[in-house]
Amino acid sequence: MPANVQNYNYYTHCVDKADFFANKYRSSHRHRKWTQAAFEGILRICVSNAWLMYNNCHKTEQLQQVEFIFKLVFELTGEPDSSSTTNLA
């Protein structure tokens, strides 16, 4: 493997992983204003970081990212928690 590729993989591994997790569950609608797109991007990064921190702190109760997102939405909206997440994908 060329040295450039090895350096890229070594130094950007965390960035690529963060981008992957942040963009895994994107909304499909387009934004008219750049501010909305920027806000959604920051929110996606915050949610993916919160998911990683949650799984790091709760070693016995690991959640998939989509399960964490639904749990977060239910907590923020005050709706009852839906324990059945089989029809989410």
PDB file with SEQRES, HELIX, SHEET and CRYST1 records, atoms N, CA, C and O in Angstrom:
SEQRES   1 A   89  MET PRO ALA ASN VAL GLN ASN TYR ASN TYR TYR THR HIS          
SEQRES   2 A   89  CYS VAL ASP LYS ALA ASP PHE PHE ALA ASN LYS TYR ARG          
SEQRES   3 A   89  SER SER HIS ARG HIS ARG LYS TRP THR GLN ALA ALA PHE          
SEQRES   4 A   89  GLU GLY ILE LEU ARG ILE CYS VAL SER ASN ALA TRP LEU          
SEQRES   5 A   89  MET TYR ASN ASN CYS HIS LYS THR GLU GLN LEU GLN GLN          
SEQRES   6 A   89  VAL GLU PHE ILE PHE LYS LEU VAL PHE GLU LEU THR GLY          
SEQRES   7 A   89  GLU PRO ASP SER SER SER THR THR ASN LEU ALA                  
HELIX    1 AA1 ALA A    3  ASN A   23  1                                  21    
HELIX    2 AA2 TRP A   34  CYS A   57  1                                  24    
HELIX    3 AA3 GLN A   65  THR A   77  1                                  13    
CRYST1    1.000    1.000    1.000  90.00  90.00  90.00 P 1           1          
ATOM      1  N   MET A   1       0.861  -1.175   0.000  1.00  0.00           N  
ATOM      2  CA  MET A   1       0.000   0.000   0.000  1.00  0.00           C  
ATOM      3  C   MET A   1       0.907   1.238   0.000  1.00  0.00           C  
ATOM      4  O   MET A   1       1.876   1.295   0.758  1.00  0.00           O  
ATOM      5  N   PRO A   2       0.600   2.218  -0.838  1.00  0.00           N  
ATOM      6  CA  PRO A   2       1.425   3.431  -0.889  1.00  0.00           C  
ATOM      7  C   PRO A   2       1.412   4.180   0.455  1.00  0.00           C  
ATOM      8  O   PRO A   2       0.448   4.115   1.218  1.00  0.00           O  
ATOM      9  N   ALA A   3       2.500   4.880   0.708  1.00  0.00           N  
ATOM     10  CA  ALA A   3       2.637   5.614   1.971  1.00  0.00           C  
ATOM     11  C   ALA A   3       1.564   6.687   2.116  1.00  0.00           C  
ATOM     12  O   ALA A   3       1.094   6.938   3.226  1.00  0.00           O  
ATOM     13  N   ASN A   4       1.169   7.323   1.016  1.00  0.00           N  
ATOM     14  CA  ASN A   4       0.125   8.352   1.083  1.00  0.00           C  
ATOM     15  C   ASN A   4      -1.193   7.766   1.561  1.00  0.00           C  
ATOM     16  O   ASN A   4      -1.889   8.378   2.372  1.00  0.00           O  
ATOM     17  N   VAL A   5      -1.534   6.602   1.072  1.00  0.00           N  
ATOM     18  CA  VAL A   5      -2.785   5.946   1.469  1.00  0.00           C  
ATOM     19  C   VAL A   5      -2.714   5.530   2.929  1.00  0.00           C  
ATOM     20  O   VAL A   5      -3.694   5.671   3.660  1.00  0.00           O  
ATOM     21  N   GLN A   6      -1.577   5.024   3.357  1.00  0.00           N  
ATOM     22  CA  GLN A   6      -1.419   4.643   4.762  1.00  0.00           C  
ATOM     23  C   GLN A   6      -1.537   5.858   5.680  1.00  0.00           C  
ATOM     24  O   GLN A   6      -2.180   5.784   6.728  1.00  0.00           O  
ATOM     25  N   ASN A   7      -0.923   6.972   5.293  1.00  0.00           N  
ATOM     26  CA  ASN A   7      -1.042   8.197   6.096  1.00  0.00           C  
ATOM     27  C   ASN A   7      -2.469   8.695   6.145  1.00  0.00           C  
ATOM     28  O   ASN A   7      -2.952   9.109   7.199  1.00  0.00           O  
ATOM     29  N   TYR A   8      -3.152   8.657   5.004  1.00  0.00           N  
ATOM     30  CA  TYR A   8      -4.546   9.102   4.974  1.00  0.00           C  
ATOM     31  C   TYR A   8      -5.393   8.235   5.899  1.00  0.00           C  
ATOM     32  O   TYR A   8      -6.166   8.753   6.705  1.00  0.00           O  
ATOM     33  N   ASN A   9      -5.249   6.931   5.787  1.00  0.00           N  
ATOM     34  CA  ASN A   9      -6.041   6.019   6.615  1.00  0.00           C  
ATOM     35  C   ASN A   9      -5.708   6.183   8.095  1.00  0.00           C  
ATOM     36  O   ASN A   9      -6.592   6.081   8.945  1.00  0.00           O  
ATOM     37  N   TYR A  10      -4.448   6.435   8.403  1.00  0.00           N  
ATOM     38  CA  TYR A  10      -4.048   6.580   9.793  1.00  0.00           C  
ATOM     39  C   TYR A  10      -4.581   7.876  10.410  1.00  0.00           C  
ATOM     40  O   TYR A  10      -5.093   7.866  11.529  1.00  0.00           O  
ATOM     41  N   TYR A  11      -4.462   8.981   9.687  1.00  0.00           N  
ATOM     42  CA  TYR A  11      -4.804  10.288  10.264  1.00  0.00           C  
ATOM     43  C   TYR A  11      -6.264  10.684  10.106  1.00  0.00           C  
ATOM     44  O   TYR A  11      -6.726  11.556  10.842  1.00  0.00           O  
ATOM     45  N   THR A  12      -7.006  10.095   9.193  1.00  0.00           N  
ATOM     46  CA  THR A  12      -8.399  10.496   8.993  1.00  0.00           C  
ATOM     47  C   THR A  12      -9.389   9.413   9.370  1.00  0.00           C  
ATOM     48  O   THR A  12     -10.574   9.533   9.058  1.00  0.00           O  
ATOM     49  N   HIS A  13      -8.941   8.370  10.025  1.00  0.00           N  
ATOM     50  CA  HIS A  13      -9.852   7.279  10.362  1.00  0.00           C  
ATOM     51  C   HIS A  13     -11.019   7.759  11.218  1.00  0.00           C  
ATOM     52  O   HIS A  13     -12.165   7.401  10.947  1.00  0.00           O  
ATOM     53  N   CYS A  14     -10.755   8.546  12.224  1.00  0.00           N  
ATOM     54  CA  CYS A  14     -11.826   9.017  13.100  1.00  0.00           C  
ATOM     55  C   CYS A  14     -12.771   9.956  12.375  1.00  0.00           C  
ATOM     56  O   CYS A  14     -13.979   9.922  12.607  1.00  0.00           O  
ATOM     57  N   VAL A  15     -12.237  10.790  11.505  1.00  0.00           N  
ATOM     58  CA  VAL A  15     -13.088  11.718  10.772  1.00  0.00           C  
ATOM     59  C   VAL A  15     -14.022  10.948   9.843  1.00  0.00           C  
ATOM     60  O   VAL A  15     -15.214  11.248   9.772  1.00  0.00           O  
ATOM     61  N   ASP A  16     -13.489   9.962   9.134  1.00  0.00           N  
ATOM     62  CA  ASP A  16     -14.318   9.170   8.239  1.00  0.00           C  
ATOM     63  C   ASP A  16     -15.387   8.404   9.012  1.00  0.00           C  
ATOM     64  O   ASP A  16     -16.518   8.276   8.541  1.00  0.00           O  
ATOM     65  N   LYS A  17     -15.041   7.896  10.190  1.00  0.00           N  
ATOM     66  CA  LYS A  17     -16.013   7.172  10.993  1.00  0.00           C  
ATOM     67  C   LYS A  17     -17.104   8.124  11.485  1.00  0.00           C  
ATOM     68  O   LYS A  17     -18.281   7.766  11.498  1.00  0.00           O  
ATOM     69  N   ALA A  18     -16.717   9.327  11.888  1.00  0.00           N  
ATOM     70  CA  ALA A  18     -17.698  10.310  12.348  1.00  0.00           C  
ATOM     71  C   ALA A  18     -18.631  10.713  11.213  1.00  0.00           C  
ATOM     72  O   ALA A  18     -19.839  10.829  11.417  1.00  0.00           O  
ATOM     73  N   ASP A  19     -18.084  10.927  10.024  1.00  0.00           N  
ATOM     74  CA  ASP A  19     -18.927  11.253   8.875  1.00  0.00           C  
ATOM     75  C   ASP A  19     -19.881  10.108   8.548  1.00  0.00           C  
ATOM     76  O   ASP A  19     -21.048  10.331   8.226  1.00  0.00           O  
ATOM     77  N   PHE A  20     -19.374   8.891   8.633  1.00  0.00           N  
ATOM     78  CA  PHE A  20     -20.219   7.734   8.349  1.00  0.00           C  
ATOM     79  C   PHE A  20     -21.393   7.665   9.316  1.00  0.00           C  
ATOM     80  O   PHE A  20     -22.537   7.495   8.893  1.00  0.00           O  
ATOM     81  N   PHE A  21     -21.118   7.797  10.615  1.00  0.00           N  
ATOM     82  CA  PHE A  21     -22.183   7.718  11.599  1.00  0.00           C  
ATOM     83  C   PHE A  21     -23.149   8.893  11.489  1.00  0.00           C  
ATOM     84  O   PHE A  21     -24.356   8.714  11.654  1.00  0.00           O  
ATOM     85  N   ALA A  22     -22.641  10.083  11.213  1.00  0.00           N  
ATOM     86  CA  ALA A  22     -23.507  11.266  11.123  1.00  0.00           C  
ATOM     87  C   ALA A  22     -24.410  11.200   9.898  1.00  0.00           C  
ATOM     88  O   ALA A  22     -25.535  11.700   9.931  1.00  0.00           O  
ATOM     89  N   ASN A  23     -23.932  10.593   8.824  1.00  0.00           N  
ATOM     90  CA  ASN A  23     -24.709  10.569   7.581  1.00  0.00           C  
ATOM     91  C   ASN A  23     -25.445   9.262   7.354  1.00  0.00           C  
ATOM     92  O   ASN A  23     -26.043   9.070   6.296  1.00  0.00           O  
ATOM     93  N   LYS A  24     -25.415   8.364   8.319  1.00  0.00           N  
ATOM     94  CA  LYS A  24     -26.061   7.067   8.152  1.00  0.00           C  
ATOM     95  C   LYS A  24     -27.583   7.199   8.046  1.00  0.00           C  
ATOM     96  O   LYS A  24     -28.205   6.498   7.248  1.00  0.00           O  
ATOM     97  N   TYR A  25     -28.180   8.076   8.828  1.00  0.00           N  
ATOM     98  CA  TYR A  25     -29.636   8.273   8.829  1.00  0.00           C  
ATOM     99  C   TYR A  25     -29.940   9.729   8.510  1.00  0.00           C  
ATOM    100  O   TYR A  25     -30.320  10.496   9.395  1.00  0.00           O  
ATOM    101  N   ARG A  26     -29.778  10.103   7.272  1.00  0.00           N  
ATOM    102  CA  ARG A  26     -30.045  11.482   6.835  1.00  0.00           C  
ATOM    103  C   ARG A  26     -31.500  11.614   6.413  1.00  0.00           C  
ATOM    104  O   ARG A  26     -32.127  10.644   5.988  1.00  0.00           O  
ATOM    105  N   SER A  27     -32.025  12.817   6.533  1.00  0.00           N  
ATOM    106  CA  SER A  27     -33.361  13.068   6.009  1.00  0.00           C  
ATOM    107  C   SER A  27     -33.265  13.222   4.498  1.00  0.00           C  
ATOM    108  O   SER A  27     -32.224  13.609   3.968  1.00  0.00           O  
ATOM    109  N   SER A  28     -34.346  12.919   3.820  1.00  0.00           N  
ATOM    110  CA  SER A  28     -34.300  12.901   2.359  1.00  0.00           C  
ATOM    111  C   SER A  28     -34.744  14.221   1.723  1.00  0.00           C  
ATOM    112  O   SER A  28     -34.686  14.359   0.501  1.00  0.00           O  
ATOM    113  N   HIS A  29     -35.184  15.187   2.524  1.00  0.00           N  
ATOM    114  CA  HIS A  29     -35.658  16.432   1.916  1.00  0.00           C  
ATOM    115  C   HIS A  29     -34.511  17.433   1.764  1.00  0.00           C  
ATOM    116  O   HIS A  29     -33.531  17.400   2.508  1.00  0.00           O  
ATOM    117  N   ARG A  30     -34.657  18.302   0.804  1.00  0.00           N  
ATOM    118  CA  ARG A  30     -33.642  19.325   0.546  1.00  0.00           C  
ATOM    119  C   ARG A  30     -34.062  20.616   1.244  1.00  0.00           C  
ATOM    120  O   ARG A  30     -35.248  20.865   1.460  1.00  0.00           O  
ATOM    121  N   HIS A  31     -33.084  21.416   1.585  1.00  0.00           N  
ATOM    122  CA  HIS A  31     -33.343  22.670   2.289  1.00  0.00           C  
ATOM    123  C   HIS A  31     -33.226  23.840   1.323  1.00  0.00           C  
ATOM    124  O   HIS A  31     -32.400  23.843   0.411  1.00  0.00           O  
ATOM    125  N   ARG A  32     -34.069  24.824   1.548  1.00  0.00           N  
ATOM    126  CA  ARG A  32     -33.995  26.038   0.735  1.00  0.00           C  
ATOM    127  C   ARG A  32     -32.883  26.957   1.220  1.00  0.00           C  
ATOM    128  O   ARG A  32     -32.235  27.630   0.418  1.00  0.00           O  
ATOM    129  N   LYS A  33     -32.666  26.987   2.509  1.00  0.00           N  
ATOM    130  CA  LYS A  33     -31.670  27.904   3.071  1.00  0.00           C  
ATOM    131  C   LYS A  33     -30.477  27.125   3.588  1.00  0.00           C  
ATOM    132  O   LYS A  33     -30.617  26.021   4.113  1.00  0.00           O  
ATOM    133  N   TRP A  34     -29.308  27.711   3.434  1.00  0.00           N  
ATOM    134  CA  TRP A  34     -28.097  27.051   3.891  1.00  0.00           C  
ATOM    135  C   TRP A  34     -28.073  26.918   5.405  1.00  0.00           C  
ATOM    136  O   TRP A  34     -27.429  26.016   5.942  1.00  0.00           O  
ATOM    137  N   THR A  35     -28.781  27.824   6.103  1.00  0.00           N  
ATOM    138  CA  THR A  35     -28.788  27.772   7.561  1.00  0.00           C  
ATOM    139  C   THR A  35     -29.490  26.509   8.055  1.00  0.00           C  
ATOM    140  O   THR A  35     -29.064  25.907   9.040  1.00  0.00           O  
ATOM    141  N   GLN A  36     -30.564  26.107   7.374  1.00  0.00           N  
ATOM    142  CA  GLN A  36     -31.268  24.883   7.752  1.00  0.00           C  
ATOM    143  C   GLN A  36     -30.388  23.658   7.529  1.00  0.00           C  
ATOM    144  O   GLN A  36     -30.350  22.753   8.361  1.00  0.00           O  
ATOM    145  N   ALA A  37     -29.682  23.635   6.399  1.00  0.00           N  
ATOM    146  CA  ALA A  37     -28.787  22.518   6.104  1.00  0.00           C  
ATOM    147  C   ALA A  37     -27.647  22.459   7.119  1.00  0.00           C  
ATOM    148  O   ALA A  37     -27.264  21.376   7.561  1.00  0.00           O  
ATOM    149  N   ALA A  38     -27.103  23.623   7.490  1.00  0.00           N  
ATOM    150  CA  ALA A  38     -26.020  23.657   8.475  1.00  0.00           C  
ATOM    151  C   ALA A  38     -26.515  23.190   9.836  1.00  0.00           C  
ATOM    152  O   ALA A  38     -25.830  22.432  10.523  1.00  0.00           O  
ATOM    153  N   PHE A  39     -27.710  23.644  10.230  1.00  0.00           N  
ATOM    154  CA  PHE A  39     -28.274  23.223  11.513  1.00  0.00           C  
ATOM    155  C   PHE A  39     -28.495  21.723  11.541  1.00  0.00           C  
ATOM    156  O   PHE A  39     -28.169  21.065  12.529  1.00  0.00           O  
ATOM    157  N   GLU A  40     -29.046  21.176  10.467  1.00  0.00           N  
ATOM    158  CA  GLU A  40     -29.288  19.730  10.419  1.00  0.00           C  
ATOM    159  C   GLU A  40     -27.971  18.956  10.467  1.00  0.00           C  
ATOM    160  O   GLU A  40     -27.897  17.911  11.112  1.00  0.00           O  
ATOM    161  N   GLY A  41     -26.944  19.450   9.801  1.00  0.00           N  
ATOM    162  CA  GLY A  41     -25.639  18.788   9.841  1.00  0.00           C  
ATOM    163  C   GLY A  41     -25.053  18.780  11.231  1.00  0.00           C  
ATOM    164  O   GLY A  41     -24.528  17.761  11.679  1.00  0.00           O  
ATOM    165  N   ILE A  42     -25.135  19.904  11.921  1.00  0.00           N  
ATOM    166  CA  ILE A  42     -24.627  19.987  13.296  1.00  0.00           C  
ATOM    167  C   ILE A  42     -25.439  19.073  14.208  1.00  0.00           C  
ATOM    168  O   ILE A  42     -24.882  18.406  15.080  1.00  0.00           O  
ATOM    169  N   LEU A  43     -26.747  19.045  14.009  1.00  0.00           N  
ATOM    170  CA  LEU A  43     -27.608  18.183  14.817  1.00  0.00           C  
ATOM    171  C   LEU A  43     -27.278  16.708  14.588  1.00  0.00           C  
ATOM    172  O   LEU A  43     -27.245  15.932  15.543  1.00  0.00           O  
ATOM    173  N   ARG A  44     -27.033  16.311  13.334  1.00  0.00           N  
ATOM    174  CA  ARG A  44     -26.662  14.922  13.031  1.00  0.00           C  
ATOM    175  C   ARG A  44     -25.364  14.544  13.727  1.00  0.00           C  
ATOM    176  O   ARG A  44     -25.249  13.446  14.272  1.00  0.00           O  
ATOM    177  N   ILE A  45     -24.383  15.446  13.715  1.00  0.00           N  
ATOM    178  CA  ILE A  45     -23.106  15.173  14.375  1.00  0.00           C  
ATOM    179  C   ILE A  45     -23.302  15.051  15.886  1.00  0.00           C  
ATOM    180  O   ILE A  45     -22.719  14.171  16.519  1.00  0.00           O  
ATOM    181  N   CYS A  46     -24.118  15.928  16.462  1.00  0.00           N  
ATOM    182  CA  CYS A  46     -24.385  15.873  17.907  1.00  0.00           C  
ATOM    183  C   CYS A  46     -25.075  14.566  18.292  1.00  0.00           C  
ATOM    184  O   CYS A  46     -24.732  13.959  19.307  1.00  0.00           O  
ATOM    185  N   VAL A  47     -26.035  14.135  17.494  1.00  0.00           N  
ATOM    186  CA  VAL A  47     -26.759  12.898  17.793  1.00  0.00           C  
ATOM    187  C   VAL A  47     -25.829  11.695  17.678  1.00  0.00           C  
ATOM    188  O   VAL A  47     -25.874  10.800  18.522  1.00  0.00           O  
ATOM    189  N   SER A  48     -24.988  11.661  16.646  1.00  0.00           N  
ATOM    190  CA  SER A  48     -24.084  10.517  16.502  1.00  0.00           C  
ATOM    191  C   SER A  48     -23.044  10.505  17.627  1.00  0.00           C  
ATOM    192  O   SER A  48     -22.679   9.434  18.111  1.00  0.00           O  
ATOM    193  N   ASN A  49     -22.565  11.673  18.047  1.00  0.00           N  
ATOM    194  CA  ASN A  49     -21.630  11.729  19.178  1.00  0.00           C  
ATOM    195  C   ASN A  49     -22.313  11.304  20.476  1.00  0.00           C  
ATOM    196  O   ASN A  49     -21.709  10.621  21.302  1.00  0.00           O  
ATOM    197  N   ALA A  50     -23.565  11.705  20.654  1.00  0.00           N  
ATOM    198  CA  ALA A  50     -24.302  11.300  21.852  1.00  0.00           C  
ATOM    199  C   ALA A  50     -24.515   9.794  21.871  1.00  0.00           C  
ATOM    200  O   ALA A  50     -24.439   9.171  22.931  1.00  0.00           O  
ATOM    201  N   TRP A  51     -24.782   9.202  20.708  1.00  0.00           N  
ATOM    202  CA  TRP A  51     -24.951   7.750  20.612  1.00  0.00           C  
ATOM    203  C   TRP A  51     -23.658   7.025  20.987  1.00  0.00           C  
ATOM    204  O   TRP A  51     -23.686   6.038  21.722  1.00  0.00           O  
ATOM    205  N   LEU A  52     -22.523   7.519  20.477  1.00  0.00           N  
ATOM    206  CA  LEU A  52     -21.244   6.904  20.810  1.00  0.00           C  
ATOM    207  C   LEU A  52     -20.946   7.028  22.305  1.00  0.00           C  
ATOM    208  O   LEU A  52     -20.454   6.083  22.921  1.00  0.00           O  
ATOM    209  N   MET A  53     -21.243   8.195  22.889  1.00  0.00           N  
ATOM    210  CA  MET A  53     -21.021   8.390  24.323  1.00  0.00           C  
ATOM    211  C   MET A  53     -21.941   7.503  25.145  1.00  0.00           C  
ATOM    212  O   MET A  53     -21.526   6.956  26.167  1.00  0.00           O  
ATOM    213  N   TYR A  54     -23.193   7.354  24.709  1.00  0.00           N  
ATOM    214  CA  TYR A  54     -24.150   6.503  25.416  1.00  0.00           C  
ATOM    215  C   TYR A  54     -23.653   5.060  25.443  1.00  0.00           C  
ATOM    216  O   TYR A  54     -23.643   4.419  26.493  1.00  0.00           O  
ATOM    217  N   ASN A  55     -23.242   4.557  24.282  1.00  0.00           N  
ATOM    218  CA  ASN A  55     -22.765   3.178  24.215  1.00  0.00           C  
ATOM    219  C   ASN A  55     -21.462   2.995  24.985  1.00  0.00           C  
ATOM    220  O   ASN A  55     -21.196   1.912  25.504  1.00  0.00           O  
ATOM    221  N   ASN A  56     -20.652   4.043  25.061  1.00  0.00           N  
ATOM    222  CA  ASN A  56     -19.417   3.961  25.825  1.00  0.00           C  
ATOM    223  C   ASN A  56     -19.698   3.915  27.329  1.00  0.00           C  
ATOM    224  O   ASN A  56     -18.991   3.236  28.074  1.00  0.00           O  
ATOM    225  N   CYS A  57     -20.716   4.626  27.766  1.00  0.00           N  
ATOM    226  CA  CYS A  57     -21.057   4.668  29.191  1.00  0.00           C  
ATOM    227  C   CYS A  57     -21.924   3.490  29.630  1.00  0.00           C  
ATOM    228  O   CYS A  57     -21.858   3.077  30.787  1.00  0.00           O  
ATOM    229  N   HIS A  58     -22.725   2.952  28.733  1.00  0.00           N  
ATOM    230  CA  HIS A  58     -23.632   1.838  29.048  1.00  0.00           C  
ATOM    231  C   HIS A  58     -23.151   0.586  28.332  1.00  0.00           C  
ATOM    232  O   HIS A  58     -23.718   0.188  27.314  1.00  0.00           O  
ATOM    233  N   LYS A  59     -22.115  -0.027  28.860  1.00  0.00           N  
ATOM    234  CA  LYS A  59     -21.526  -1.193  28.206  1.00  0.00           C  
ATOM    235  C   LYS A  59     -22.486  -2.377  28.163  1.00  0.00           C  
ATOM    236  O   LYS A  59     -22.430  -3.180  27.233  1.00  0.00           O  
ATOM    237  N   THR A  60     -23.371  -2.497  29.164  1.00  0.00           N  
ATOM    238  CA  THR A  60     -24.286  -3.639  29.205  1.00  0.00           C  
ATOM    239  C   THR A  60     -25.523  -3.412  28.349  1.00  0.00           C  
ATOM    240  O   THR A  60     -26.181  -4.379  27.964  1.00  0.00           O  
ATOM    241  N   GLU A  61     -25.856  -2.168  28.039  1.00  0.00           N  
ATOM    242  CA  GLU A  61     -27.063  -1.854  27.259  1.00  0.00           C  
ATOM    243  C   GLU A  61     -26.658  -1.116  25.983  1.00  0.00           C  
ATOM    244  O   GLU A  61     -26.913   0.081  25.850  1.00  0.00           O  
ATOM    245  N   GLN A  62     -26.036  -1.818  25.058  1.00  0.00           N  
ATOM    246  CA  GLN A  62     -25.619  -1.226  23.793  1.00  0.00           C  
ATOM    247  C   GLN A  62     -26.845  -1.090  22.886  1.00  0.00           C  
ATOM    248  O   GLN A  62     -27.625  -2.032  22.746  1.00  0.00           O  
ATOM    249  N   LEU A  63     -27.012   0.082  22.274  1.00  0.00           N  
ATOM    250  CA  LEU A  63     -28.118   0.330  21.360  1.00  0.00           C  
ATOM    251  C   LEU A  63     -27.590   0.545  19.950  1.00  0.00           C  
ATOM    252  O   LEU A  63     -26.506   1.097  19.761  1.00  0.00           O  
ATOM    253  N   GLN A  64     -28.361   0.106  18.965  1.00  0.00           N  
ATOM    254  CA  GLN A  64     -28.071   0.455  17.583  1.00  0.00           C  
ATOM    255  C   GLN A  64     -28.357   1.942  17.422  1.00  0.00           C  
ATOM    256  O   GLN A  64     -29.086   2.529  18.222  1.00  0.00           O  
ATOM    257  N   GLN A  65     -27.786   2.546  16.393  1.00  0.00           N  
ATOM    258  CA  GLN A  65     -27.946   3.991  16.220  1.00  0.00           C  
ATOM    259  C   GLN A  65     -29.410   4.362  15.999  1.00  0.00           C  
ATOM    260  O   GLN A  65     -29.882   5.357  16.550  1.00  0.00           O  
ATOM    261  N   VAL A  66     -30.126   3.587  15.208  1.00  0.00           N  
ATOM    262  CA  VAL A  66     -31.528   3.918  14.950  1.00  0.00           C  
ATOM    263  C   VAL A  66     -32.365   3.770  16.222  1.00  0.00           C  
ATOM    264  O   VAL A  66     -33.291   4.551  16.440  1.00  0.00           O  
ATOM    265  N   GLU A  67     -32.056   2.786  17.061  1.00  0.00           N  
ATOM    266  CA  GLU A  67     -32.768   2.636  18.328  1.00  0.00           C  
ATOM    267  C   GLU A  67     -32.507   3.832  19.242  1.00  0.00           C  
ATOM    268  O   GLU A  67     -33.413   4.321  19.917  1.00  0.00           O  
ATOM    269  N   PHE A  68     -31.260   4.293  19.253  1.00  0.00           N  
ATOM    270  CA  PHE A  68     -30.922   5.461  20.075  1.00  0.00           C  
ATOM    271  C   PHE A  68     -31.646   6.703  19.583  1.00  0.00           C  
ATOM    272  O   PHE A  68     -32.127   7.501  20.387  1.00  0.00           O  
ATOM    273  N   ILE A  69     -31.727   6.874  18.264  1.00  0.00           N  
ATOM    274  CA  ILE A  69     -32.405   8.048  17.704  1.00  0.00           C  
ATOM    275  C   ILE A  69     -33.874   8.046  18.102  1.00  0.00           C  
ATOM    276  O   ILE A  69     -34.412   9.080  18.499  1.00  0.00           O  
ATOM    277  N   PHE A  70     -34.527   6.888  17.997  1.00  0.00           N  
ATOM    278  CA  PHE A  70     -35.943   6.823  18.375  1.00  0.00           C  
ATOM    279  C   PHE A  70     -36.121   7.050  19.875  1.00  0.00           C  
ATOM    280  O   PHE A  70     -37.067   7.720  20.292  1.00  0.00           O  
ATOM    281  N   LYS A  71     -35.224   6.501  20.683  1.00  0.00           N  
ATOM    282  CA  LYS A  71     -35.309   6.724  22.126  1.00  0.00           C  
ATOM    283  C   LYS A  71     -35.129   8.208  22.441  1.00  0.00           C  
ATOM    284  O   LYS A  71     -35.826   8.753  23.296  1.00  0.00           O  
ATOM    285  N   LEU A  72     -34.203   8.851  21.756  1.00  0.00           N  
ATOM    286  CA  LEU A  72     -33.967  10.278  21.947  1.00  0.00           C  
ATOM    287  C   LEU A  72     -35.190  11.102  21.547  1.00  0.00           C  
ATOM    288  O   LEU A  72     -35.581  12.023  22.264  1.00  0.00           O  
ATOM    289  N   VAL A  73     -35.783  10.777  20.421  1.00  0.00           N  
ATOM    290  CA  VAL A  73     -36.976  11.498  19.961  1.00  0.00           C  
ATOM    291  C   VAL A  73     -38.112  11.330  20.953  1.00  0.00           C  
ATOM    292  O   VAL A  73     -38.800  12.296  21.281  1.00  0.00           O  
ATOM    293  N   PHE A  74     -38.317  10.099  21.438  1.00  0.00           N  
ATOM    294  CA  PHE A  74     -39.386   9.870  22.406  1.00  0.00           C  
ATOM    295  C   PHE A  74     -39.140  10.629  23.698  1.00  0.00           C  
ATOM    296  O   PHE A  74     -40.084  11.133  24.307  1.00  0.00           O  
ATOM    297  N   GLU A  75     -37.878  10.719  24.129  1.00  0.00           N  
ATOM    298  CA  GLU A  75     -37.556  11.465  25.345  1.00  0.00           C  
ATOM    299  C   GLU A  75     -37.783  12.964  25.154  1.00  0.00           C  
ATOM    300  O   GLU A  75     -38.291  13.631  26.056  1.00  0.00           O  
ATOM    301  N   LEU A  76     -37.416  13.496  23.999  1.00  0.00           N  
ATOM    302  CA  LEU A  76     -37.533  14.938  23.768  1.00  0.00           C  
ATOM    303  C   LEU A  76     -38.968  15.371  23.508  1.00  0.00           C  
ATOM    304  O   LEU A  76     -39.340  16.494  23.847  1.00  0.00           O  
ATOM    305  N   THR A  77     -39.780  14.505  22.914  1.00  0.00           N  
ATOM    306  CA  THR A  77     -41.164  14.873  22.601  1.00  0.00           C  
ATOM    307  C   THR A  77     -42.129  14.537  23.716  1.00  0.00           C  
ATOM    308  O   THR A  77     -43.262  15.019  23.720  1.00  0.00           O  
ATOM    309  N   GLY A  78     -41.698  13.716  24.664  1.00  0.00           N  
ATOM    310  CA  GLY A  78     -42.569  13.356  25.764  1.00  0.00           C  
ATOM    311  C   GLY A  78     -43.546  12.254  25.426  1.00  0.00           C  
ATOM    312  O   GLY A  78     -44.438  11.952  26.219  1.00  0.00           O  
ATOM    313  N   GLU A  79     -43.394  11.648  24.262  1.00  0.00           N  
ATOM    314  CA  GLU A  79     -44.270  10.541  23.896  1.00  0.00           C  
ATOM    315  C   GLU A  79     -43.824   9.290  24.642  1.00  0.00           C  
ATOM    316  O   GLU A  79     -42.666   9.183  25.046  1.00  0.00           O  
ATOM    317  N   PRO A  80     -44.743   8.343  24.823  1.00  0.00           N  
ATOM    318  CA  PRO A  80     -44.340   7.105  25.507  1.00  0.00           C  
ATOM    319  C   PRO A  80     -43.280   6.366  24.697  1.00  0.00           C  
ATOM    320  O   PRO A  80     -43.296   6.377  23.466  1.00  0.00           O  
ATOM    321  N   ASP A  81     -42.367   5.727  25.409  1.00  0.00           N  
ATOM    322  CA  ASP A  81     -41.268   5.015  24.762  1.00  0.00           C  
ATOM    323  C   ASP A  81     -41.793   3.789  24.038  1.00  0.00           C  
ATOM    324  O   ASP A  81     -42.552   2.998  24.597  1.00  0.00           O  
ATOM    325  N   SER A  82     -41.386   3.645  22.809  1.00  0.00           N  
ATOM    326  CA  SER A  82     -41.771   2.478  22.030  1.00  0.00           C  
ATOM    327  C   SER A  82     -40.642   1.463  22.095  1.00  0.00           C  
ATOM    328  O   SER A  82     -39.577   1.664  21.511  1.00  0.00           O  
ATOM    329  N   SER A  83     -40.882   0.381  22.803  1.00  0.00           N  
ATOM    330  CA  SER A  83     -39.831  -0.628  22.947  1.00  0.00           C  
ATOM    331  C   SER A  83     -39.722  -1.497  21.700  1.00  0.00           C  
ATOM    332  O   SER A  83     -38.707  -2.168  21.515  1.00  0.00           O  
ATOM    333  N   SER A  84     -40.728  -1.503  20.851  1.00  0.00           N  
ATOM    334  CA  SER A  84     -40.682  -2.304  19.641  1.00  0.00           C  
ATOM    335  C   SER A  84     -40.118  -1.461  18.503  1.00  0.00           C  
ATOM    336  O   SER A  84     -40.780  -0.544  18.018  1.00  0.00           O  
ATOM    337  N   THR A  85     -38.908  -1.770  18.082  1.00  0.00           N  
ATOM    338  CA  THR A  85     -38.279  -1.041  16.991  1.00  0.00           C  
ATOM    339  C   THR A  85     -38.022  -1.959  15.809  1.00  0.00           C  
ATOM    340  O   THR A  85     -37.081  -1.739  15.047  1.00  0.00           O  
ATOM    341  N   THR A  86     -38.848  -2.983  15.648  1.00  0.00           N  
ATOM    342  CA  THR A  86     -38.614  -3.941  14.577  1.00  0.00           C  
ATOM    343  C   THR A  86     -38.996  -3.390  13.218  1.00  0.00           C  
ATOM    344  O   THR A  86     -38.449  -3.839  12.211  1.00  0.00           O  
ATOM    345  N   ASN A  87     -39.905  -2.445  13.147  1.00  0.00           N  
ATOM    346  CA  ASN A  87     -40.352  -1.901  11.859  1.00  0.00           C  
ATOM    347  C   ASN A  87     -39.697  -0.573  11.525  1.00  0.00           C  
ATOM    348  O   ASN A  87     -40.277   0.224  10.787  1.00  0.00           O  
ATOM    349  N   LEU A  88     -38.497  -0.310  12.049  1.00  0.00           N  
ATOM    350  CA  LEU A  88     -37.860   0.978  11.859  1.00  0.00           C  
ATOM    351  C   LEU A  88     -37.078   1.057  10.553  1.00  0.00           C  
ATOM    352  O   LEU A  88     -36.994   2.132   9.959  1.00  0.00           O  
ATOM    353  N   ALA A  89     -36.522  -0.018  10.104  1.00  0.00           N  
ATOM    354  CA  ALA A  89     -35.682   0.010   8.905  1.00  0.00           C  
ATOM    355  C   ALA A  89     -36.528   0.012   7.694  1.00  0.00           C  
ATOM    356  O   ALA A  89     -36.009   0.034   6.578  1.00  0.00           O  
TER     357      ALA A  89                                                      
END                                                                             
